Protein backbone atom coordinates (compact mmCIF):
# COMPACT_ATOMS: atom_id res chain seq x y z
CA UNK A 1 0.00 0.00 0.00
CA UNK A 2 1.43 3.37 -0.97
CA UNK A 3 1.30 6.57 1.04
CA UNK A 4 -0.96 8.18 -1.59
CA UNK A 5 -3.50 5.35 -1.30
CA UNK A 6 -3.62 5.78 2.49
CA UNK A 7 -3.84 9.60 2.21
CA UNK A 8 -5.27 10.31 -1.27
CA UNK A 9 -5.30 14.09 -0.71
CA UNK A 10 -1.49 14.28 -0.26
CA UNK A 11 0.30 16.35 -2.88
CA UNK A 12 3.48 14.85 -4.38
CA UNK A 13 6.01 17.66 -3.88
CA UNK A 14 8.43 18.21 -6.77
CA UNK A 15 12.10 17.37 -6.30
CA UNK A 16 14.86 19.80 -7.26
CA UNK A 17 17.33 18.38 -9.76
CA UNK A 18 20.11 20.48 -8.23
CA UNK A 19 20.90 23.10 -5.64
CA UNK A 20 18.19 25.68 -4.98
CA UNK A 21 19.14 29.33 -4.45
CA UNK A 22 16.15 31.26 -3.14
CA UNK A 23 15.07 33.90 -0.67
CA UNK A 24 11.80 33.50 1.20
CA UNK A 25 10.23 36.20 3.36
CA UNK A 26 7.76 35.03 5.99
CA UNK A 27 5.96 36.94 8.73
CA UNK A 28 7.70 36.97 12.09
CA UNK A 29 6.73 34.19 14.45
CA UNK A 30 8.49 32.43 17.31
CA UNK A 31 7.10 29.20 15.88
CA UNK A 32 8.88 29.92 12.59
CA UNK A 33 12.11 30.68 14.48
CA UNK A 34 11.88 27.38 16.36
CA UNK A 35 11.28 25.47 13.13
CA UNK A 36 14.24 27.20 11.51
CA UNK A 37 16.47 26.18 14.43
CA UNK A 38 15.42 22.55 14.05
CA UNK A 39 15.99 22.60 10.29
CA UNK A 40 19.38 24.26 10.71
CA UNK A 41 20.41 21.60 13.21
CA UNK A 42 19.53 18.86 10.71
CA UNK A 43 21.35 20.44 7.76
CA UNK A 44 24.48 18.84 6.38
CA UNK A 45 26.12 22.22 5.76
CA UNK A 46 26.51 25.36 7.88
CA UNK A 47 23.68 27.84 7.66
CA UNK A 48 22.54 31.21 9.00
CA UNK A 49 19.49 32.19 10.99
CA UNK A 50 19.12 35.92 10.47
CA UNK A 51 17.12 38.10 12.87
CA UNK A 52 15.54 35.31 14.98
CA UNK A 53 12.70 36.48 17.18
CA UNK A 54 13.30 36.65 20.91
CA UNK A 55 10.76 35.16 23.25
Secondary structure, DSSP 8 states (H G I E B T S, - for coil): --HHHHSTT-------SS-----------HHHHHHHHHHHHH-SS-----S----
